[in-house]
Amino acid sequence: MNQDSLTLYRLIVLYMLSRAASPLSSAQIADFILEKEYTGYITLQQVLSDLTEETFITATTMENRTLYRITEEGRKTLAFFDNRLQYSIKTDIHEYLSAHEIQIQNELSILTHYQKVPTGDYVAELIARDNDAELVHIHMAVPSADFAEKVCQNWKNKNEAIYQYLIQELF
């Protein structure tokens, strides 16, 4: 793979993240890049890894998915090399983000994660977001991985009712 191609793929990812209203998952980035046949999955994973290592983007793992954001350093780099990205590619990115905006927001609005803590218990992390604002962020200790999975699944299925209950009881 030549360096010009890798630079192009890096710019595509940086541009995509700079135009997205919220972080994008690796699956969402891959969906766009693979659909347009810009490059393959392995190369994309290397590009994401390189951009993260170089601090042009940040990666946060939650609920078995990695979410990416562009950093200030990434924005500066993109601004410097922006003229290397073809107008047609920029248009493709804008169209993809516009067409998938609701899906992207829905995937990021309800998040769950659990992990084992040193005491042997598990902590389930439950988050409800509206755009970039966190509405609720709960850490709940549970006795086992099975309970943690159940709590996370119930949060996905019942988050609106639970949120409404909290609002009603707390206000």
Salt bridges, closest charged atoms under 4 A:
ASP50 OD2 - ARG10 NH2 3.36
GLU54 OE1 - ARG10 NH1 3.00
GLU63 OE2 - ARG65 NH2 3.70
GLU63 OE2 - LYS156 NZ 3.45
ASP82 OD2 - LYS90 NZ 3.01
ASP92 OD1 - LYS36 NZ 3.92
GLU125 OE2 - HIS137 NE2 2.56
GLU125 OE2 - HIS139 NE2 3.89
GLU134 OE2 - ARG129 NH1 3.53
GLU134 OE1 - HIS137 ND1 2.95
